[in-house]
Amino acid sequence: MRTRLRGWFRGALGAGLALCGACASTDYPDLNLYSVDQDKAMGSRAYEELLAQSATLASGPEVETVERVTERLVASALELDHALAPRFDWQVTVLDAPDVVNAFCLPGGKMAVHSGMLPVAESDAGLAVVMAHEISHALLRHGTQRASRETAAAGLIAIFTDEPEEAQRAGVLGSLLLMMPWGRTEESEADLLGLRIMANAGYDPREAVRFWGRMAAGGGGAAGRLGEFFSTHPSERTRIADIRRALEEVLPLYEAARAAP
């Protein structure tokens, strides 16, 4: 009887994960077990630990560029999001890492740009693409949503099985059918909100097409060699196509920002 029940639970878990995975790209739960204050506290702790372990740039043209772009983007976010953006403690640091092409924004608004991102960005507008994207992750609270889903998934697996091998298989299945599609959805959401933020700040959103083209050409595509299905990020082809479709909506924001005093 125990064997039959365990088999039924495995089947139910697999079916549930598959069903959720099928709808994950269009409709996923905004589960978040954390408060906004917890977002800020967690992000601040992680930021302090990062800065304690990293070499940073205190001045120079890279710092001036990053601070200039970030200031405009945060002002734009504050204008577009009156509920959450004013509650965050926005801060940016340039990490002295010329070989790293990366930038991020932690929950609560703490940001960092690796100096290796600037040559790929090529301009203020190029940097605005990636920074607005990262700011959007924080505003959409993707970090703590992801942590909440992982906690819920671990609890679900623990209910269905106490055998390590079965738990590992369920974890792999859940990652492929749930976590990775949700991750790709979050990336697309951050792309679209990021376009609005950068356009409202007066940066040409069409630069996003060129920026992601450069990332793909330079081998910086986050989807990796195994393809989009096995990644938490959409392929650059998918990303660029989605951005092109969104340009009609966000270009008026850019034109209005350019026309403003």
MARLUMFI-823878 format. One line per 5 residues: number of its first residue (from 0); their letters; for each residue x, y, z of N, C-alpha, C. Coordinates in pm, whole numbers. Layout:
<sites>
NUM = a = X:Y:Z:X:Y:Z:X:Y:Z; ...
</sites>
This chain:
<sites>
0 = mrtrl = 84:-121:0:0:0:0:87:125:0; 194:126:82:283:241:89:348:266:-47; 386:158:-116:448:172:-248:351:231:-348; 224:186:-345:124:239:-437:98:386:-409; 91:422:-280:69:563:-246:185:649:-292
5 = rgwfr = 308:599:-270:423:677:-311:425:695:-462; 386:588:-535:379:599:-680:274:701:-722; 160:702:-651:55:800:-684:104:941:-658; 175:960:-545:227:1093:-513:328:1138:-618; 415:1045:-664:511:1082:-767:439:1124:-894
10 = galga = 335:1049:-930:259:1085:-1049:189:1218:-1034; 132:1242:-915:63:1369:-892:161:1485:-896; 279:1465:-836:379:1570:-838:423:1600:-980; 451:1494:-1057:493:1515:-1195:387:1583:-1277; 261:1540:-1261:152:1602:-1337:133:1747:-1297
15 = glalc = 144:1774:-1166:127:1912:-1120:236:2002:-1173; 360:1953:-1170:470:2033:-1223:456:2056:-1372; 415:1952:-1444:398:1967:-1588:287:2065:-1621; 175:2056:-1546:64:2148:-1570:106:2292:-1543; 175:2313:-1430:220:2448:-1398:322:2496:-1500
20 = gacas = 410:2405:-1544:509:2444:-1642:447:2486:-1772; 337:2422:-1812:272:2456:-1938:215:2596:-1937; 172:2643:-1819:112:2776:-1813:208:2882:-1759; 329:2840:-1724:420:2933:-1655:456:3053:-1740; 461:3036:-1872:508:3146:-1955:407:3258:-1965
25 = tdypd = 281:3233:-1930:180:3337:-1947:110:3375:-1818; 109:3285:-1718:32:3315:-1598:96:3243:-1480; 177:3311:-1403:242:3246:-1291:211:3322:-1163; 215:3253:-1049:175:3316:-924:275:3418:-876; 226:3532:-829:312:3635:-772:334:3607:-623
30 = lnlys = 368:3484:-593:392:3444:-455:513:3517:-400; 495:3582:-286:609:3647:-220:588:3639:-70; 678:3568:-5:669:3547:139:739:3658:218; 795:3756:146:875:3860:209:805:3995:198; 827:4079:298:777:4217:292:876:4305:219
35 = vdqdk = 834:4424:181:924:4518:115:1040:4554:207; 1013:4569:336:1121:4598:431:1222:4484:435; 1174:4361:422:1266:4247:419:1348:4246:290; 1285:4286:179:1361:4304:54:1481:4395:80; 1453:4511:140:1556:4610:164:1664:4557:258
40 = amgsr = 1624:4490:365:1720:4439:462:1808:4331:400; 1747:4240:326:1824:4133:262:1921:4190:159; 1872:4284:77:1957:4344:-24:2073:4421:37; 2047:4494:145:2153:4571:210:2261:4481:268; 2220:4370:331:2319:4277:387:2405:4216:276
45 = ayeel = 2340:4174:169:2415:4114:58:2509:4216:-5; 2465:4339:-12:2546:4446:-73:2670:4474:11; 2652:4482:143:2765:4505:232:2868:4393:221; 2819:4270:214:2910:4156:202:2985:4160:69; 2913:4195:-37:2975:4203:-169:3085:4309:-172
50 = laqsa = 3054:4428:-122:3151:4538:-126:3273:4509:-39; 3252:4435:68:3365:4400:155:3462:4305:87; 3412:4232:-13:3494:4130:-79:3538:4172:-219; 3499:4292:-265:3522:4331:-403:3606:4458:-412; 3682:4467:-520:3752:4592:-550:3655:4686:-620
55 = tlasg = 3654:4810:-581:3560:4908:-637:3635:5029:-691; 3567:5104:-777:3621:5229:-829:3551:5345:-759; 3628:5438:-706:3570:5551:-633:3553:5674:-720; 3628:5684:-828:3621:5801:-914:3668:5763:-1052; 3658:5860:-1144:3702:5834:-1280:3586:5835:-1378
60 = pevet = 3613:5825:-1507:3508:5836:-1608:3404:5725:-1599; 3446:5603:-1562:3348:5495:-1550:3246:5526:-1441; 3296:5573:-1327:3206:5606:-1215:3113:5720:-1254; 3167:5821:-1319:3085:5935:-1361:2974:5891:-1456; 3007:5803:-1549:2907:5755:-1644:2798:5676:-1573
65 = vervt = 2838:5584:-1489:2740:5499:-1419:2650:5583:-1329; 2709:5676:-1256:2629:5759:-1165:2534:5850:-1243; 2580:5903:-1354:2495:5991:-1436:2374:5915:-1491; 2398:5797:-1546:2289:5718:-1603:2194:5670:-1494; 2251:5623:-1383:2167:5572:-1274:2078:5681:-1216
70 = erlva = 2132:5801:-1201:2053:5912:-1147:1930:5938:-1233; 1948:5941:-1364:1835:5965:-1453:1735:5850:-1451; 1784:5729:-1444:1694:5614:-1443:1614:5605:-1313; 1679:5631:-1202:1606:5628:-1074:1501:5738:-1071; 1534:5857:-1122:1435:5964:-1129:1317:5922:-1214
75 = salel = 1343:5851:-1324:1236:5802:-1410:1152:5697:-1338; 1218:5607:-1266:1144:5504:-1191:1056:5567:-1084; 1107:5668:-1017:1028:5738:-915:905:5805:-978; 920:5852:-1101:809:5916:-1169:703:5815:-1214; 749:5696:-1255:656:5596:-1308:594:5508:-1200
80 = dhala = 667:5487:-1091:621:5398:-984:617:5476:-853; 499:5527:-820:486:5608:-698:472:5522:-573; 443:5393:-590:416:5308:-475:544:5248:-416; 626:5189:-502:739:5111:-451:873:5183:-463; 896:5249:-577:1027:5310:-600:1070:5406:-488
85 = prfdw = 980:5490:-432:1023:5581:-324:1062:5509:-195; 1023:5385:-179:1053:5311:-57:1192:5248:-61; 1251:5238:-179:1380:5172:-191:1495:5269:-163; 1607:5214:-118:1728:5293:-91:1823:5275:-210; 1805:5356:-312:1881:5340:-436:2028:5380:-416
90 = qvtvl = 2116:5293:-461:2259:5319:-451:2330:5238:-558; 2437:5293:-616:2511:5220:-719:2660:5227:-691; 2731:5119:-720:2876:5110:-705:2933:5048:-832; 3050:5098:-874:3119:5040:-988:3225:4944:-936; 3217:4819:-975:3315:4719:-934:3430:4716:-1033
95 = dapdv = 3551:4712:-982:3670:4710:-1066:3691:4568:-1120; 3619:4537:-1227:3623:4403:-1285:3615:4415:-1436; 3724:4453:-1502:3721:4479:-1646:3692:4357:-1731; 3706:4237:-1675:3680:4116:-1752:3538:4062:-1732; 3459:4131:-1652:3323:4083:-1621:3222:4175:-1687
100 = vnafc = 3138:4118:-1771:3032:4194:-1838:2902:4166:-1764; 2875:4247:-1663:2758:4218:-1580:2718:4343:-1501; 2592:4345:-1461:2539:4448:-1370:2420:4385:-1299; 2387:4436:-1182:2273:4379:-1111:2215:4481:-1015; 2092:4455:-975:2024:4535:-872:1964:4439:-772
105 = lpggk = 2006:4448:-648:1957:4361:-543:1819:4406:-496; 1745:4319:-430:1618:4362:-371:1638:4486:-284; 1553:4585:-302:1564:4706:-223:1639:4818:-290; 1701:4793:-408:1758:4903:-485:1908:4920:-482; 1983:4829:-421:2129:4840:-421:2184:4781:-551
110 = mavhs = 2262:4864:-626:2307:4825:-759:2458:4821:-768; 2505:4740:-864:2648:4737:-894:2666:4713:-1043; 2768:4777:-1099:2804:4759:-1240:2949:4716:-1245; 2977:4602:-1307:3115:4563:-1331:3172:4651:-1442; 3295:4694:-1425:3353:4788:-1523:3362:4728:-1662
115 = gmlpv = 3364:4596:-1673:3367:4531:-1803:3239:4548:-1883; 3132:4596:-1820:3007:4620:-1892:3016:4745:-1979; 3094:4842:-1939:3094:4972:-2007:3141:4966:-2152; 3247:4892:-2186:3284:4884:-2328:3176:4820:-2414; 3100:4724:-2357:2992:4660:-2433:2874:4755:-2447
120 = aesda = 2847:4832:-2343:2737:4928:-2348:2763:5035:-2453; 2887:5078:-2465:2934:5174:-2566:2889:5318:-2543; 2775:5340:-2477:2721:5476:-2462:2633:5480:-2338; 2590:5601:-2302:2496:5615:-2192:2368:5537:-2220; 2320:5544:-2343:2195:5475:-2378:2213:5324:-2367
125 = glavv = 2329:5273:-2409:2354:5130:-2397:2358:5086:-2252; 2424:5166:-2168:2427:5134:-2025:2287:5144:-1965; 2207:5240:-2013:2070:5255:-1962:1986:5131:-1989; 2014:5061:-2100:1939:4939:-2131:1953:4838:-2017; 2078:4809:-1981:2101:4705:-1881:2064:4754:-1741
130 = mahei = 2092:4882:-1709:2060:4932:-1577:1909:4943:-1553; 1836:4988:-1655:1690:4995:-1641:1632:4855:-1626; 1690:4760:-1695:1647:4620:-1681:1667:4571:-1538; 1783:4600:-1481:1811:4554:-1345:1724:4627:-1242; 1704:4756:-1260:1614:4832:-1172:1474:4771:-1176
135 = shall = 1432:4727:-1294:1299:4668:-1310:1286:4539:-1231; 1393:4458:-1228:1388:4336:-1147:1356:4370:-1001; 1419:4476:-950:1395:4514:-811:1253:4565:-791; 1205:4649:-883:1070:4703:-870:964:4595:-881; 989:4494:-963:895:4382:-977:914:4277:-868
140 = rhgtq = 1014:4297:-784:1042:4211:-668:1070:4067:-709; 1139:4052:-820:1165:3918:-872:1256:3836:-781; 1350:3901:-714:1442:3827:-629:1373:3752:-517; 1288:3822:-442:1221:3755:-331:1104:3670:-378; 1046:3700:-494:948:3608:-551:1013:3474:-583
145 = rasre = 1133:3479:-641:1204:3356:-676:1237:3277:-549; 1285:3346:-447:1317:3277:-321:1191:3215:-261; 1078:3282:-272:953:3231:-219:909:3105:-292; 922:3106:-425:882:2988:-503:973:2869:-473; 1103:2896:-456:1195:2787:-424:1163:2726:-288
150 = taaag = 1126:2811:-193:1087:2761:-61:961:2677:-71; 862:2724:-145:737:2651:-162:760:2518:-233; 844:2519:-337:872:2396:-411:943:2294:-323; 1038:2340:-241:1108:2249:-152:1012:2186:-51; 919:2267:0:819:2214:92:729:2113:26
155 = liaif = 690:2138:-99:603:2046:-172:674:1913:-195; 800:1919:-236:875:1796:-259:892:1718:-129; 916:1788:-18:933:1721:111:806:1649:154; 690:1703:117:563:1639:150:546:1510:70; 584:1514:-58:559:1402:-147:659:1288:-134
160 = tdepe = 780:1317:-89:879:1210:-80:983:1241:26; 1033:1135:90:1143:1149:185:1267:1076:137; 1267:1033:10:1381:964:-47:1467:1063:-126; 1597:1072:-95:1683:1173:-158:1683:1166:-311; 1686:1044:-368:1692:1034:-514:1563:1086:-578
165 = eaqra = 1449:1052:-518:1322:1101:-571:1314:1253:-558; 1359:1305:-444:1357:1450:-423:1445:1520:-526; 1561:1459:-557:1651:1519:-655:1587:1520:-793; 1523:1409:-831:1457:1403:-962:1344:1505:-969; 1266:1516:-861:1158:1614:-860:1211:1756:-869
170 = gvlgs = 1325:1781:-803:1385:1913:-810:1429:1949:-950; 1490:1851:-1021:1532:1875:-1160:1411:1900:-1248; 1306:1819:-1231:1185:1836:-1310:1121:1971:-1283; 1114:2008:-1155:1055:2137:-1121:1136:2253:-1177; 1269:2239:-1179:1352:2345:-1234:1326:2364:-1383
175 = lllmm = 1317:2251:-1456:1295:2259:-1601:1157:2311:-1636; 1056:2264:-1561:918:2294:-1599:861:2417:-1530; 923:2460:-1419:869:2575:-1346:969:2689:-1334; 1082:2662:-1268:1172:2771:-1233:1232:2838:-1357; 1274:2758:-1455:1334:2818:-1574:1232:2896:-1657
180 = pwgrt = 1111:2841:-1683:1012:2924:-1754:976:3050:-1677; 962:3039:-1545:933:3160:-1466:1047:3260:-1478; 1170:3208:-1475:1285:3297:-1490:1283:3370:-1624; 1249:3298:-1731:1242:3363:-1862:1131:3466:-1867; 1020:3437:-1801:911:3535:-1795:955:3660:-1720
185 = eesea = 1027:3640:-1609:1075:3755:-1532:1171:3841:-1615; 1258:3776:-1690:1351:3852:-1774:1275:3935:-1878; 1172:3877:-1936:1094:3950:-2036:1019:4066:-1971; 966:4043:-1851:899:4152:-1779:995:4266:-1750; 1116:4231:-1706:1215:4335:-1674:1259:4408:-1800
190 = dllgl = 1267:4337:-1912:1300:4404:-2038:1196:4510:-2072; 1067:4473:-2062:961:4565:-2104:948:4684:-2009; 953:4659:-1878:949:4771:-1784:1075:4856:-1799; 1188:4792:-1821:1312:4865:-1841:1305:4959:-1961; 1240:4915:-2068:1222:5002:-2184:1145:5127:-2147
195 = riman = 1040:5110:-2066:960:5225:-2024:1043:5320:-1938; 1121:5265:-1847:1201:5348:-1757:1306:5426:-1835; 1377:5359:-1927:1482:5429:-2000:1424:5531:-2098; 1311:5496:-2161:1248:5590:-2254:1200:5714:-2180; 1140:5694:-2064:1091:5806:-1984:1205:5892:-1932
200 = agydp = 1325:5832:-1922:1444:5907:-1879:1511:5980:-1996; 1458:5961:-2117:1515:6030:-2233:1622:5953:-2306; 1632:5821:-2281:1724:5736:-2353:1648:5661:-2463; 1704:5656:-2582:1638:5595:-2697:1620:5444:-2673; 1495:5396:-2661:1475:5253:-2634:1518:5163:-2749
205 = reavr = 1535:5219:-2869:1583:5139:-2983:1725:5090:-2961; 1797:5154:-2868:1932:5109:-2835:1930:4969:-2775; 1816:4927:-2718:1807:4793:-2659:1828:4685:-2765; 1777:4707:-2884:1797:4610:-2992:1945:4598:-3024; 2012:4711:-3034:2155:4710:-3066:2237:4651:-2951
210 = fwgrm = 2199:4685:-2827:2274:4634:-2712:2268:4482:-2706; 2148:4425:-2715:2137:4279:-2705:2197:4210:-2826; 2199:4279:-2939:2271:4225:-3054:2420:4215:-3027; 2476:4317:-2962:2618:4313:-2925:2645:4203:-2823; 2555:4187:-2727:2573:4082:-2627:2575:3944:-2694
215 = aaggg = 2485:3924:-2789:2480:3795:-2858:2605:3774:-2942; 2648:3878:-3012:2767:3867:-3097:2893:3842:-3015; 2895:3895:-2893:3012:3879:-2807:3010:3753:-2725; 2909:3668:-2744:2900:3545:-2667:2848:3565:-2527; 2787:3680:-2501:2737:3709:-2367:2592:3670:-2346
220 = gaagr = 2536:3600:-2443:2396:3560:-2431:2373:3467:-2314; 2278:3502:-2228:2257:3426:-2105:2188:3293:-2128; 2125:3272:-2245:2054:3146:-2269:2151:3031:-2287; 2275:3061:-2325:2376:2956:-2330:2365:2867:-2452; 2459:2776:-2463:2469:2690:-2581:2359:2585:-2587
225 = lgeff = 2302:2546:-2472:2200:2442:-2472:2064:2494:-2513; 2050:2625:-2528:1924:2679:-2578:1836:2734:-2468; 1728:2796:-2512:1640:2870:-2423:1572:2780:-2321; 1532:2657:-2360:1457:2569:-2269:1536:2539:-2142; 1668:2532:-2154:1752:2497:-2040:1810:2620:-1971
230 = sthps = 1748:2735:-1989:1802:2858:-1932:1692:2936:-1861; 1734:3017:-1763:1641:3108:-1697:1624:3237:-1776; 1695:3251:-1888:1689:3371:-1971:1638:3335:-2111; 1563:3425:-2173:1527:3402:-2312:1649:3417:-2402; 1643:3355:-2519:1750:3373:-2615:1753:3519:-2662
235 = ertri = 1868:3561:-2713:1876:3699:-2763:1780:3722:-2879; 1757:3618:-2960:1662:3632:-3071:1522:3660:-3018; 1479:3584:-2917:1347:3606:-2857:1341:3744:-2793; 1445:3777:-2720:1449:3904:-2648:1439:4021:-2745; 1516:4020:-2851:1515:4129:-2947:1380:4140:-3017
240 = adirr = 1320:4024:-3051:1188:4026:-3116:1083:4089:-3024; 1087:4053:-2896:992:4111:-2800:1014:4262:-2785; 1139:4303:-2782:1169:4445:-2769:1120:4523:-2890; 1142:4468:-3009:1095:4535:-3131:944:4556:-3127; 871:4456:-3077:726:4468:-3070:684:4574:-2969
245 = aleev = 764:4596:-2865:728:4692:-2761:765:4836:-2796; 848:4854:-2897:898:4988:-2927:786:5086:-2960; 684:5040:-3030:575:5130:-3066:510:5192:-2942; 505:5114:-2835:442:5163:-2711:532:5260:-2636; 663:5235:-2635:751:5315:-2550:815:5434:-2622
250 = lplye = 819:5433:-2754:878:5547:-2825:811:5680:-2794; 676:5685:-2777:616:5813:-2738:668:5866:-2604; 700:5777:-2510:759:5821:-2384:894:5887:-2409; 972:5827:-2496:1103:5883:-2531:1089:6019:-2597; 998:6028:-2692:978:6157:-2762:931:6264:-2667
255 = aaraa = 842:6227:-2574:793:6325:-2476:905:6370:-2384; 991:6277:-2343:1103:6312:-2256:1202:6403:-2329; 1225:6375:-2455:1317:6457:-2533:1264:6598:-2555; 1130:6609:-2564:1069:6741:-2589:1055:6822:-2463; 1067:6757:-2347:1048:6829:-2220:1166:6922:-2195
260 = p = 1147:7033:-2123:1256:7126:-2089:1366:7054:-2011
</sites>
